[in-house]
């Protein structure tokens, strides 16, 4: 094997070791060697280097039954690497810093003044947080829009009023850190499957309802982006051909019918007193006790169920995850499932699980976690 080939293999094995320790700590060198099917000598060399680099540590010993020395156990040094994730909004930037165990170190947000320059504000906030947390390894940015995650190029974001923005290139002018740009829904999807996983999902389709409606198709632990990075765009499936016209030009798009923007508009037209509510939490606390809102959410469940039928028939995922503020309404969940049952072929329906999240998954945290996962990614 060439020197280059040996180096690549060593790097791949190192990433596998880091991933194994993170998921199975505390664990021993022998356990890692057996699980990864790599020689004990190779694992010992990798572990010794990772200890020297202060990525993992020896965390005590496990008494062995019978003869032989006790096994030395290994654990992560959780603050060896930190990662900074952002979610960009039209008038706000949310951020989250996580450690190697994906635990939140700090999170918050910054409301932006009118006529701001979003990229300048992002750079300014990044510098403040890196100065405060110098162990930050990389920066991940979630953008609501059409993003090429390989080049970090934002082709279009209606929410941010962006078109053709080389965001990664702009950030790399300011930082020497690892930089990655993601579609905000797709990084929230990775966060969702990481937290919800009881056993590994072979495949999952994640649906996020917020200011818009988006989706992501996950195969293994990787987002399938598609040829034009638009795979999973469930928001522009037409579920009512006689419905209102969407900004995309179609009629009856799911996003036009059930987004939070549509819900707010409906409530304001029918309940003038709700105009004083500002945050999503304030809205949802108020609507829980409102019969008109509950009835409207039932119709949203019907529309969502129609869209999920297409997902099941075309993509056949193991699990469909619904991340929605409407999940607090039982009628919404029941109507969604009922619409799916009525219109889905029996066998794929039997093999598909529909899960409603108990809380929203943060795209900012997902972006931060995605940066750290790149330390483990090995294309086997």
C-alpha positions in Angstrom: 0.0 0.0 0.0 1.3 3.5 -0.9 2.1 6.1 1.8 -0.9 8.1 0.8 -3.1 5.0 1.0 -1.8 4.2 4.5 -2.4 7.7 5.6 -6.0 7.6 4.4 -6.6 4.3 6.2 -5.1 5.6 9.4 -7.3 8.7 9.3 -10.4 6.6 8.6 -9.6 4.3 11.5 -9.1 7.3 13.7 -12.5 8.7 12.8 -14.0 5.3 13.5 -12.4 5.2 17.0 -13.6 8.7 17.9 -17.2 7.7 16.8 -17.1 4.5 18.7 -15.9 6.1 21.9 -18.5 8.8 21.7 -21.3 6.3 21.3 -20.1 3.7 23.7 -18.0 5.4 26.4 -16.6 4.2 28.7 -15.0 1.4 26.6 -11.7 -0.4 26.4 -9.0 -0.7 23.7 -9.9 -4.4 23.4 -13.6 -3.6 23.0 -12.9 -1.1 20.2 -10.5 -3.4 18.4 -13.2 -6.2 18.4 -16.0 -3.9 17.4 -14.1 -2.3 14.5 -12.3 -5.5 13.5 -9.0 -3.7 13.6 -5.8 -5.1 15.2 -5.2 -4.3 18.9 -1.8 -2.8 18.0 -3.4 -0.4 15.5 -6.0 0.6 18.0 -3.5 1.2 20.7 -1.4 3.5 18.5 -4.5 5.5 17.5 -5.7 5.7 21.1 -2.3 6.8 22.4 -2.3 9.6 19.8 -5.8 10.7 20.7 -4.8 10.8 24.4 -1.8 12.9 23.5 -4.0 15.2 21.4 -6.4 15.5 24.4 -9.4 14.2 22.5 -10.0 11.1 24.7 -8.8 10.2 28.2 -8.3 7.1 30.4 -11.1 7.2 32.8 -10.4 4.4 35.3 -10.3 0.6 35.1 -12.9 -2.2 35.0 -12.0 -5.2 37.2 -11.6 -8.3 35.1 -13.0 -11.7 36.2 -10.3 -14.2 36.8 -6.6 -13.8 35.8 -5.2 -10.9 33.9 -4.9 -7.1 34.3 -8.0 -4.9 34.6 -9.1 -3.2 31.5 -8.3 0.6 31.2 -11.5 2.4 30.2 -11.6 5.3 27.7 -13.9 8.3 27.6 -14.2 11.5 25.5 -12.8 14.8 26.7 -16.1 16.4 25.9 -14.6 19.9 25.5 -11.8 18.8 23.3 -13.8 20.2 20.4 -16.6 22.7 20.5 -18.8 23.6 17.5 -20.8 26.7 16.7 -24.1 26.5 14.9 -26.3 29.3 13.5 -29.8 29.6 12.2 -30.3 32.7 10.0 -33.6 34.5 10.0 -34.7 37.7 8.3 -34.5 39.7 11.5 -32.8 37.3 13.9 -29.7 35.0 14.3 -30.0 32.1 16.7 -26.9 30.2 17.8 -25.9 27.1 19.7 -22.5 25.9 20.9 -22.1 22.2 21.6 -19.3 20.0 22.9 -18.2 16.6 21.7 -21.0 14.8 23.5 -23.5 17.1 21.7 -24.3 18.8 24.9 -25.3 22.5 24.8 -22.5 24.7 26.1 -24.3 28.0 25.3 -27.2 29.0 23.2 -29.0 32.3 22.5 -30.0 34.7 19.8 -29.7 38.2 18.6 -32.5 40.3 17.2 -31.3 42.5 14.3 -31.9 46.2 13.7 -33.7 47.3 10.6 -31.5 47.8 7.5 -28.9 45.4 8.9 -26.3 43.5 6.8 -27.0 39.9 7.7 -23.5 38.6 6.7 -21.7 41.3 8.6 -23.9 40.6 11.7 -23.1 36.9 11.4 -19.4 37.6 11.2 -19.5 40.0 14.2 -21.4 37.5 16.4 -19.1 34.6 15.3 -16.0 36.6 16.4 -17.6 37.4 19.7 -18.4 33.7 20.5 -15.1 32.4 19.2 -13.3 34.8 21.5 -15.4 33.6 24.4 -14.9 29.9 23.5 -11.5 29.5 21.8 -11.9 25.7 21.5 -14.5 26.1 18.7 -13.4 23.8 15.9 -15.9 24.9 13.2 -18.9 27.0 12.2 -22.1 25.5 10.7 -24.8 27.8 9.3 -28.4 26.8 8.7 -30.1 28.8 5.9 -33.8 28.7 5.0 -33.5 28.2 1.2 -31.8 26.4 -1.7 -28.2 25.6 -0.6 -25.4 23.6 -2.2 -23.8 22.1 0.9 -20.6 21.1 -0.9 -19.7 24.7 -2.1 -21.7 26.6 0.6 -23.4 28.6 -2.1 -26.9 29.9 -1.4 -28.8 29.9 -4.7 -32.0 31.3 -3.3 -33.6 32.2 0.0 -37.0 33.9 -0.2 -37.1 34.4 3.6 -33.7 36.2 3.6 -34.3 37.8 0.2 -31.0 36.3 -1.0 -30.1 35.1 -4.4 -26.7 33.8 -5.5 -24.8 34.4 -2.2 -21.4 32.6 -1.8 -21.8 32.5 1.9 -19.0 29.9 2.7 -16.5 31.9 0.7 -17.5 35.1 2.5 -17.0 33.4 5.9 -13.7 31.8 4.9 -12.3 35.3 4.3 -12.7 36.0 8.0 -12.1 32.6 9.7 -9.6 29.8 9.6 -12.2 27.4 11.1 -14.0 24.6 9.4 -17.0 26.2 7.7 -20.1 24.4 6.4 -23.4 25.8 5.1 -26.6 23.8 5.3 -30.3 24.0 4.4 -31.9 24.7 7.8 -34.5 22.0 7.6 -32.0 19.3 6.6 -29.7 20.0 9.6 -32.8 20.0 11.9 -33.6 16.6 10.5 -30.2 15.2 11.5 -30.7 16.5 15.0 -34.2 14.9 15.1 -33.0 11.4 14.2 -30.0 11.6 16.5 -32.3 12.4 19.5 -35.2 10.1 18.6 -33.2 7.1 17.6 -34.1 4.0 19.6 -32.5 1.8 17.1 -30.8 3.1 13.9 -33.2 4.4 11.3 -32.5 2.8 7.9 -34.4 5.7 6.4 -36.6 8.5 7.6 -38.5 11.5 6.2 -38.5 14.5 8.4 -41.1 17.2 8.0 -40.7 20.6 9.7 -43.6 23.1 9.9 -42.7 26.7 10.8 -42.7 29.9 8.9 -42.6 27.6 5.9 -42.9 23.8 5.4 -39.9 21.8 4.5 -38.7 18.2 4.5 -35.6 16.0 4.3 -35.0 12.4 3.3 -32.4 10.7 5.5 -30.8 7.4 4.4 -28.6 5.9 7.2 -27.2 9.0 8.9 -26.9 11.1 5.7 -29.2 13.6 4.1 -30.1 12.8 0.5 -29.9 16.2 -1.2 -30.8 15.2 -4.8 -29.4 16.5 -8.1 -30.4 20.1 -7.4 -30.3 20.0 -3.6 -34.1 20.1 -3.5 -34.9 16.5 -2.4 -37.5 16.5 0.3 -39.2 19.8 -0.6 -42.6 18.6 0.6 -43.8 22.2 1.1 -44.5 22.6 -2.6 -46.6 19.4 -3.1 -50.1 20.6 -4.1 -52.7 19.0 -1.9 -55.7 21.1 -3.0 -55.8 22.0 -6.7 -58.5 24.6 -5.9 -56.6 26.1 -3.0 -54.9 29.5 -2.8 -52.0 30.5 -5.1 -48.6 29.9 -3.6 -45.6 32.2 -4.1 -44.1 29.5 -6.4 -47.1 29.9 -8.8 -48.9 26.6 -8.0 -52.3 26.4 -6.3 -52.8 24.6 -3.0 -49.2 24.0 -2.0 -48.8 22.4 1.5 -46.8 25.4 2.7 -49.4 27.9 1.6 -52.1 25.9 3.4 -50.5 25.0 6.8 -47.4 27.1 7.5 -47.3 29.2 10.7 -47.6 32.3 8.6 -50.9 31.0 7.3 -52.0 30.0 10.8 -51.2 33.5 12.2 -53.1 35.2 9.4 -56.1 33.0 10.0 -56.1 33.7 13.7 -55.7 37.4 13.3 -58.6 37.5 10.9 -60.8 35.6 13.3 -59.5 36.8 16.7 -58.3 40.4 16.6 -57.0 40.2 20.2 -54.3 37.7 19.2 -52.4 40.5 17.4 -50.6 41.3 20.7 -48.9 37.9 20.7 -45.4 37.9 19.4 -43.4 34.7 19.9 -44.4 31.3 18.7 -44.6 30.1 22.3 -47.1 32.9 23.1 -49.1 32.0 20.1 -49.3 28.3 20.9 -50.0 28.9 24.6 -53.0 31.0 23.5 -54.3 28.7 20.8 -54.3 25.6 23.0 -57.5 26.8 24.6 -59.1 28.3 21.4 -61.7 26.1 19.7 -61.4 27.9 16.4 -57.7 27.3 16.3 -58.2 23.6 17.2 -60.7 23.2 14.4 -58.3 24.9 11.9 -55.4 22.6 12.9 -57.6 19.6 12.2 -57.9 20.7 8.6 -54.1 21.2 8.5 -53.8 17.5 9.6 -55.9 16.5 6.6 -53.7 18.4 4.2 -50.5 17.1 5.8 -51.8 13.5 5.6 -52.4 13.9 1.9 -48.8 14.9 1.4 -47.4 12.1 3.5 -49.2 9.6 1.3 -46.9 10.8 -1.6 -43.8 10.4 0.6 -44.7 6.9 1.6 -45.5 5.8 -1.9 -42.5 7.4 -3.6 -39.8 7.1 -1.0 -41.0 4.3 1.3 -39.2 5.5 4.5 -39.1 3.5 7.6 -40.3 6.5 9.7 -41.9 9.8 9.0 -41.1 12.4 11.6 -43.5 15.4 12.0 -41.8 18.4 13.8 -44.7 20.9 14.1 -46.1 23.4 16.6 -49.5 21.8 15.8 -48.5 18.6 17.5 -50.0 20.0 20.7 -53.4 19.4 19.1 -54.6 15.8 19.3 -57.1 16.5 16.4 -54.2 17.5 14.2 -52.3 14.3 14.8 -55.5 12.1 14.5 -56.5 13.8 11.2 -53.0 13.4 9.8 -53.0 9.7 10.5 -56.6 9.2 9.3 -55.8 10.9 6.0 -52.7 8.7 5.6 -54.6 5.5 6.4 -57.4 6.2 3.9 -55.2 6.9 1.0 -52.0 4.8 1.4 -51.6 1.3 0.0 -52.0 -1.3 2.9 -48.5 -2.9 2.9 -46.3 0.2 2.8 -48.6 1.7 5.4 -48.1 -1.3 7.7 -44.3 -0.9 7.3 -44.2 2.9 8.0 -44.1 4.5 11.4 -45.4 8.1 11.8 -43.9 9.9 14.8 -44.9 13.4 16.1 -42.1 15.2 18.0 -42.7 16.5 21.5 -40.6 19.6 20.9 -39.1 21.4 18.0 -35.5 20.5 17.0 -33.1 23.4 16.7 -31.5 23.9 13.3 -28.7 25.9 15.0 -27.9 22.9 17.2 -28.2 20.6 14.2 -25.7 22.8 12.3 -23.3 22.6 15.2 -23.6 18.9 15.5 -23.1 18.4 11.8 -19.7 20.1 12.1 -18.6 17.6 14.8 -19.9 14.7 12.9 -17.4 15.5 10.1 -14.7 14.5 12.6 -16.2 11.0 12.5 -17.4 10.7 8.9 -15.7 7.8 7.1 -17.1 6.9 3.7 -17.1 3.1 4.1 
